[in-house]
Amino acid sequence: MRRTLALVSCLLLTSILWSQNRVSLARDSVLLYLEDNLNKGHKRSLRDLGSLLARPEQQQKVRAILQQFSLFTPSELDLDQIGRDSFFRFYYAHEAQIQYTELLNAYYLTPLEARKVNFILRQRKSNVEDERKLSPRLVFTKIDEALEANDFAQVQKHLNSLRDQQGDEVAELRLGLLQDERLFEAPVAVQQPIYEELLVQLEDGPSVELIEIMLQMLDVELIDEAFALPLLVNITNVSPEPGVAFDHAGEYYQHLVDSLETLDAIRRYGYDRVFNFRRNFFQFPVDYYAKVLGRSADYPWIKRNALLDLKQSHHPRSLFYIIADYYRHRHSETAFAPEFYTDLLSALTKVEVGVENQSGQTVFFPQLGDETATLNYLTYWAAHCNDFEWDENREVFTNKLEALAKTQTYERLFRRLNSRNDSVAMASFLLLTEGDPVEIKSLARKYRQLLRNYNAKLPPMKYQYLEQLSQLTAFCRENEIDYQPKKALQRR
C-alpha cells in the first residue's frame, strides 16, 4: 500500500513538473515569436508584447525586449515603470505615429536627428609612436637593403612595422615586393611567412592585380588554399557556393576575374548574389551600403566590405551609419566591440565625442551595456553627421562649423600682417605659425598677392617661412617636443 501511494505521489509530482515546464516553454515560445515579428517591423507585436506585462513572472523579460526595440524618449514612455494598462494607453494614443526603422531595428516617435543631446568634442589624441613611424618608402628602402644582404629576419621585421599603414603608395610598394625575384628565390621556411604577411597587409587595398598574383601563387604552391581562401573571399566579396563546379578555389576565382574583369564588378556581384536590391536603386551609394551593412550579420565578408565601402564613400551620412550598425547588433554574440566603432569614427574625423551616461558623467567611449551613453552617442551622430564634410587634402572628415571659424580667425591674422604696428604684426605672425599647416599653406597662397603693405619687420613671404614654421610647430606638438622658449628667455 505504501509503495503504491509513493508511486502515485511520484507520478503526480512528475506530471505537475512536466506541466509547469510545458507552460514555461509555451510562454518562452510566445516571446520568441513576438520578438521575431518585431525584428520584421510588425508594429502590432508591440501591443501583443505589452499585454504580457500583466504576468509578473514575465515582466522582466518583456521589459528587456521592449528596451531592446524601443527608441521612445523617457517623456514619451518610461519603460522602467510601465504596466500593461499604461502601455496600452500609450500604444493606442500613438499607434498611427509609431514608426519602425530597419536601420536600427527599433520603434520610435521622435526621430533621432530631431532630438537634442549634450555633447563635448575634443581633438583625438595622437599616438606619438604612430607619428614617429618611418615613411613607407624609407621602410621599403631598408627592406631592399635586407634582401640584398639575404637578411630575411630584417625583411620580416621591417614589413611588420607597416601593418597599420594604408594608402596607394604603400600598396604599390607591397605589390612590388610580392613580385620581387629575390624573395621568390628565398628559402621556403622564410619565404612563406613574408608572403603571408604581405597578402594580409594588402587585404584592405584590394585590386584585380592582387587577385591575379594570389592565384598565380596558389598555382605554384607559394601559398596554400587554406590560407588564401579567406583572403580571396574578403577581397572579392564572393564566397564560393557549395558544390561549385570547379576543381579548386583558384579556378573559381579565375573564372570571376575572366568574366567580370573589374574589382568593382566582382564586389558588386558579391552583394547582388546575396541581396535582392541593387545599388542603382539608390540615389546615393552611401545609403545602399548602409542597407547592405544592416542585413549582413550572417555574411561576415559582406559586413567587412560594406564597412569599407561606407568609409570610401566619403559621405557624411556614413558616420551615422557606422555607429547605427553597432546599435542594431549590440546584443548579438557576433557583434564587434563598441571600441571598434568609436575608434573608427575618431580615426575618420580626428575628434572624440563625449556624451552623458546614466550617471550624468561625460564618457568619450560608451562601454558595452551602457545603454544611456550608447543612445546619446548614436543621437549625436544622427543629429550632427552633416556638420562634417570630407577634406581631400587631409583625407579626414572635418567639422564645417569649426573649420569655418578657424579659417575666419586665420584670415583675420593674415590681414593683420599689414599692420604698421610691429608688435601687432609679429604677434599675428607667431599665432599663424601655430596654425594648421594645410590651412596656413592654402591661405598664404591666397594672401601672398593681397598683402600690399606687408610689415617689413616680418620674415618675407616669398621664402615661405610661415608655411615651413607651421609644419615645424605641428611636428613638435605631435611628437611632444617643447619648442617654446623659456619665460626668462622671452623677457630678454
C-alpha positions in Angstrom: 0.0 0.0 0.0 2.8 2.4 1.0 4.7 1.6 -2.2 1.5 2.2 -4.3 1.0 5.6 -2.6 4.7 6.5 -3.1 4.4 5.6 -6.8 1.3 7.6 -7.2 2.8 10.6 -5.5 5.9 10.4 -7.7 3.8 10.2 -10.8 1.7 13.1 -9.7 4.8 15.2 -8.9 6.3 14.3 -12.3 3.1 15.3 -14.0 3.0 18.7 -12.3 6.6 19.4 -13.1 6.1 18.4 -16.7 3.0 20.6 -16.9 4.9 23.6 -15.4 7.8 23.1 -17.8 5.4 22.9 -20.7 3.7 26.1 -19.6 7.1 27.8 -19.2 8.2 26.6 -22.7 4.9 27.8 -24.2 5.4 31.3 -22.7 9.0 31.5 -23.9 7.9 30.4 -27.4 5.3 33.2 -27.4 8.1 35.7 -26.5 10.3 34.3 -29.2 7.5 34.6 -31.8 6.8 38.2 -30.8 10.5 39.1 -30.8 10.8 37.6 -34.3 7.9 39.7 -35.5 9.4 42.9 -34.0 12.6 42.1 -36.0 10.4 42.1 -39.1 8.9 45.5 -38.4 5.5 44.3 -37.3 4.3 47.2 -35.1 1.3 45.4 -33.6 3.7 42.9 -31.9 4.5 45.8 -29.5 0.9 45.8 -28.4 0.8 42.0 -28.0 4.1 42.1 -26.1 2.7 44.8 -23.8 -0.3 42.6 -22.9 2.2 40.2 -21.2 3.2 42.9 -18.7 0.2 41.7 -16.7 2.1 38.5 -15.9 4.5 39.1 -13.0 6.6 36.1 -13.9 7.2 37.5 -17.4 7.5 41.3 -16.7 11.3 41.3 -16.6 11.7 39.5 -19.9 9.1 41.6 -21.6 10.6 44.9 -20.4 14.1 43.7 -21.6 12.6 43.0 -25.1 10.8 46.4 -25.1 14.0 48.2 -24.1 15.9 46.5 -27.0 13.4 47.5 -29.6 12.4 51.0 -28.3 13.7 54.4 -29.1 11.0 56.2 -27.3 12.1 59.1 -25.1 11.6 58.9 -21.3 8.9 61.7 -21.6 7.1 59.5 -24.2 7.3 56.2 -22.4 9.0 55.2 -19.2 9.8 51.5 -19.7 11.1 51.1 -16.1 7.7 51.8 -14.6 5.3 50.7 -17.4 2.5 48.3 -16.8 0.0 46.7 -19.2 -2.7 49.3 -18.8 -0.4 52.3 -19.1 1.4 50.7 -22.1 -1.9 50.1 -23.8 -2.9 53.8 -23.3 0.4 54.8 -24.8 0.2 52.4 -27.7 -3.4 53.3 -28.8 -2.8 57.0 -28.3 0.3 56.9 -30.7 -0.4 53.9 -32.9 -0.5 55.9 -36.1 2.6 57.9 -35.3 4.9 55.0 -34.2 7.5 54.3 -36.8 9.9 51.4 -37.4 13.5 51.9 -38.6 15.1 48.9 -40.2 18.5 50.6 -39.9 18.3 50.5 -36.1 15.7 47.7 -35.8 13.7 49.8 -33.4 10.4 51.7 -33.0 10.2 55.5 -32.3 8.0 58.6 -32.2 10.6 61.4 -32.3 13.4 60.9 -35.0 16.9 60.9 -33.6 18.0 63.8 -35.7 15.3 66.0 -34.2 16.5 65.3 -30.6 18.9 67.4 -28.5 21.8 65.8 -26.8 24.6 67.2 -24.6 28.0 66.6 -26.0 31.6 67.7 -25.9 34.0 67.5 -28.8 37.8 67.2 -28.3 40.6 66.6 -30.7 41.7 63.0 -31.0 44.8 62.3 -29.0 47.6 61.5 -31.5 49.6 58.3 -30.9 53.2 59.5 -30.5 54.5 56.1 -31.6 52.4 56.2 -34.8 53.6 59.7 -35.6 57.2 58.7 -35.2 56.9 55.8 -37.7 59.2 55.9 -40.7 57.7 56.7 -44.1 56.7 53.6 -46.1 59.2 54.4 -48.8 62.1 54.6 -46.3 61.0 51.3 -44.7 61.0 49.7 -48.2 64.5 51.0 -48.8 65.6 49.2 -45.6 63.7 46.1 -46.8 65.6 46.3 -50.2 68.9 46.5 -48.3 68.0 43.5 -46.2 67.0 41.5 -49.3 70.4 42.3 -50.9 72.1 41.0 -47.7 69.8 37.9 -47.6 68.7 39.0 -44.1 65.2 37.8 -44.2 64.6 38.3 -40.5 65.1 42.0 -41.1 62.8 41.9 -44.1 60.1 40.4 -41.8 60.8 42.9 -39.0 60.5 46.0 -41.3 57.5 44.6 -43.0 55.7 44.0 -39.7 56.3 47.7 -38.8 53.9 48.7 -41.7 50.9 46.7 -40.5 48.8 49.8 -39.7 49.8 51.9 -42.7 47.5 52.1 -45.7 47.3 54.1 -48.9 48.1 53.9 -52.6 51.8 54.4 -52.2 52.3 51.7 -49.6 50.0 49.3 -51.5 52.1 49.8 -54.7 55.3 49.1 -52.7 53.8 45.9 -51.2 52.8 44.7 -54.6 56.3 45.3 -55.9 57.8 43.3 -53.0 55.3 40.5 -53.6 56.8 40.1 -57.1 60.4 40.6 -56.2 62.6 37.8 -57.7 64.9 37.8 -54.7 62.0 36.8 -52.4 60.9 34.2 -54.9 64.4 32.6 -54.6 64.5 32.7 -50.8 64.3 29.5 -48.7 60.7 28.3 -48.3 61.0 28.5 -44.5 61.5 32.3 -44.5 59.6 33.0 -47.8 56.1 31.8 -46.8 55.7 34.0 -43.6 56.8 37.1 -45.6 54.3 36.3 -48.4 51.5 35.7 -46.0 52.3 39.0 -44.1 52.3 40.9 -47.4 49.0 39.5 -48.5 47.3 40.2 -45.2 48.5 43.8 -45.3 47.2 44.1 -48.9 43.7 42.9 -47.9 42.4 46.4 -47.2 43.8 47.8 -50.5 42.5 45.2 -53.0 42.8 45.2 -56.8 42.4 42.8 -59.7 46.2 42.7 -60.0 46.4 41.4 -56.4 43.8 38.7 -57.1 45.7 37.5 -60.1 49.0 37.4 -58.2 47.4 35.4 -55.5 46.0 32.9 -58.0 49.5 32.5 -59.6 51.0 32.0 -56.1 48.3 29.3 -55.4 49.1 27.6 -58.7 52.8 27.3 -58.0 52.1 26.5 -54.3 53.8 29.5 -52.8 50.8 29.8 -50.6 48.2 27.1 -49.7 44.5 27.2 -50.3 43.6 27.2 -46.6 45.4 30.5 -46.1 44.4 32.1 -49.4 40.6 31.3 -49.5 39.5 33.6 -46.6 41.6 36.4 -48.1 40.1 35.9 -51.5 36.6 35.9 -50.0 37.3 39.2 -48.3 39.0 40.8 -51.3 36.4 39.8 -53.9 33.3 39.9 -51.6 32.3 36.5 -53.0 32.3 33.2 -51.2 32.2 30.0 -53.4 28.8 28.3 -53.3 28.6 24.7 -52.0 29.0 22.3 -54.9 30.5 24.9 -57.2 31.6 23.2 -60.5 35.3 23.9 -60.2 38.2 21.6 -59.1 39.6 24.1 -56.6 39.0 27.7 -55.3 41.7 29.2 -57.6 39.9 28.0 -60.7 36.6 29.6 -59.3 38.2 33.0 -58.7 40.0 32.9 -62.0 36.6 32.5 -63.6 35.3 35.5 -61.7 38.2 37.7 -62.9 37.9 36.5 -66.5 34.1 37.0 -66.7 33.7 40.2 -64.6 37.1 41.8 -65.3 37.0 44.7 -62.7 37.2 44.6 -59.0 34.1 46.8 -58.7 32.1 44.4 -60.8 33.3 41.4 -58.8 32.4 43.0 -55.5 29.1 44.2 -56.7 28.3 40.6 -57.9 29.1 39.5 -54.3 26.4 41.9 -53.0 23.8 41.2 -55.7 24.1 37.4 -55.2 23.0 37.7 -51.6 20.5 40.6 -51.6 17.5 41.4 -53.8 18.1 45.1 -54.0 20.7 46.8 -56.3 23.0 49.8 -55.9 21.3 51.7 -58.8 18.0 51.7 -56.8 19.5 54.3 -54.5 20.3 58.0 -55.2 23.4 57.9 -53.0 25.7 54.8 -52.8 26.2 55.5 -49.1 22.5 54.6 -48.4 22.9 51.4 -50.4 25.9 50.3 -48.4 24.1 51.2 -45.1 21.3 48.8 -46.1 23.7 46.1 -47.0 25.5 46.6 -43.7 22.3 46.3 -41.8 21.5 42.9 -43.4 25.0 41.4 -43.3 25.0 39.8 -39.9 25.2 36.3 -41.4 27.8 37.2 -44.0 31.0 38.4 -42.3 32.9 39.1 -45.5 30.0 41.3 -46.8 29.9 43.2 -43.5 33.6 43.8 -43.8 33.3 45.1 -47.3 30.2 47.2 -46.7 32.1 49.0 -43.9 35.0 49.6 -46.2 32.7 50.9 -48.9 30.9 53.2 -46.4 34.2 54.7 -45.4 35.3 55.1 -49.0 32.0 56.8 -50.0 33.3 59.9 -48.1 29.7 60.9 -47.5 28.9 62.4 -44.0 25.9 60.1 -43.5 28.4 57.2 -43.4 29.4 58.4 -39.9 25.9 57.8 -38.6 25.5 54.6 -40.5 28.7 53.2 -38.9 27.5 53.7 -35.3 24.0 52.6 -36.3 25.4 49.2 -37.2 26.7 48.8 -33.7 23.4 49.9 -32.1 21.4 47.5 -34.3 23.6 44.5 -33.4 24.8 45.4 -29.9 23.0 42.4 -28.3 24.3 39.9 -30.8 27.0 37.5 -29.8 28.9 38.2 -33.1 28.8 42.0 -32.8 32.0 43.9 -32.9 33.0 45.6 -29.7 31.9 49.3 -29.2 35.5 50.4 -29.3 35.8 49.2 -32.9 33.2 51.7 -33.9 34.2 54.6 -31.7 37.9 54.2 -32.8 36.8 54.1 -36.4 34.8 57.3 -36.1 37.5 59.1 -34.3 40.0 58.0 -36.9 37.8 59.3 -39.7 37.1 62.7 -38.0 40.1 63.2 -35.8 37.7 64.1 -33.0 36.3 62.3 -30.0 32.7 62.8 -28.9 31.8 62.9 -25.2 28.2 62.2 -24.2 26.5 61.7 -20.8 26.0 58.2 -19.3 23.2 57.2 -16.9 25.0 58.9 -14.0 25.3 62.2 -15.9 29.1 61.7 -16.3 30.7 62.5 -19.7 32.2 59.5 -21.4 34.0 59.5 -24.7 33.9 55.8 -25.4 30.5 54.2 -24.4 31.0 50.7 -22.9 29.1 47.6 -23.7 25.9 47.6 -21.7 25.9 51.4 -21.2 22.5 51.9 -22.9 22.2 55.6 -22.0 25.6 56.6 -23.3 25.2 54.4 -26.4 21.9 56.0 -27.3 23.3 59.5 -26.7 26.3 58.7 -28.9 24.0 57.4 -31.6 21.8 60.5 -31.3 24.8 62.9 -31.7 25.8 61.3 -35.0 22.2 61.2 -36.2 21.8 64.9 -35.5 25.3 66.1 -36.4 26.8 63.9 -39.1 26.0 66.6 -41.6 28.2 69.1 -39.7 31.1 67.2 -41.2 32.5 67.1 -44.8 35.3 65.1 -46.4 38.6 67.0 -46.8 40.5 65.7 -49.7 43.8 67.3 -48.6 43.7 65.8 -45.0 41.8 62.7 -46.0 39.6 63.0 -43.0 36.1 64.4 -42.2 36.3 68.0 -40.8 33.7 69.8 -38.8 32.4 72.5 -41.2 31.4 74.9 -38.4 34.7 74.6 -36.6 36.6 74.8 -39.9 34.8 78.0 -40.9 35.5 79.6 -37.5 39.2 78.6 -37.7 39.5 79.9 -41.3 38.0 83.2 -40.3 40.4 83.5 -37.4 43.4 82.8 -39.7 42.2 85.3 -42.3 41.9 88.0 -39.7 45.5 87.2 -38.6 46.8 87.3 -42.2 45.2 90.8 -42.7 47.0 92.0 -39.6 50.3 91.2 -41.2 49.7 94.5 -43.0 49.7 96.4 -39.7 52.1 99.3 -39.2 52.3 98.3 -35.5 55.3 96.0 -35.4 54.1 94.3 -32.2 50.6 93.5 -33.7 52.1 92.2 -36.9 54.6 90.0 -35.2 52.1 88.6 -32.7 49.8 87.7 -35.6 52.7 86.0 -37.5 53.6 84.0 -34.4 50.0 82.8 -33.9 49.8 81.8 -37.6 53.0 79.6 -37.1 50.9 77.7 -34.6 48.1 77.1 -37.1 47.0 74.1 -39.1 49.8 73.6 -41.8 47.3 72.7 -44.5 45.1 75.9 -43.8 48.2 78.1 -43.5 49.6 76.9 -46.8 46.4 77.5 -48.6 45.8 81.0 -47.1 49.4 82.0 -47.6 49.0 81.3 -51.3 45.8 83.4 -51.4 47.2 86.4 -49.4 50.7 86.5 -50.9 49.4 88.8 -53.7 46.9 90.6 -51.5 49.2 91.9 -48.7 50.2 95.2 -50.3 51.6 96.7 -47.0 53.2 93.7 -45.5 55.1 94.7 -42.4 58.9 94.9 -43.2 59.9 93.6 -39.7 58.4 90.2 -40.5 60.2 87.4 -42.4 59.5 87.8 -46.1 56.5 85.9 -47.6 58.3 84.9 -50.7 60.6 82.4 -48.9 57.6 80.6 -47.3 58.9 80.9 -43.7 55.4 81.0 -42.4 54.4 77.7 -44.1 57.5 75.9 -43.0 57.3 77.1 -39.4 53.7 76.0 -39.2 54.8 72.5 -40.3 57.6 72.5 -37.8 55.5 73.5 -34.8 52.8 70.9 -35.8 55.5 68.2 -35.9 56.8 69.3 -32.4 53.3 69.3 -30.9 52.5 65.8 -32.4 55.8 64.4 -31.0 55.6 66.3 -27.7 58.8 68.3 -28.4 59.0 71.5 -26.4 59.7 74.3 -28.9 58.6 77.4 -26.9 61.4 79.4 -25.3 61.5 79.6 -21.5 59.8 82.7 -19.9 63.2 84.0 -18.8 64.5 83.9 -22.3 61.3 85.6 -23.7 61.8 88.6 -21.3 65.3 89.4 -22.8 
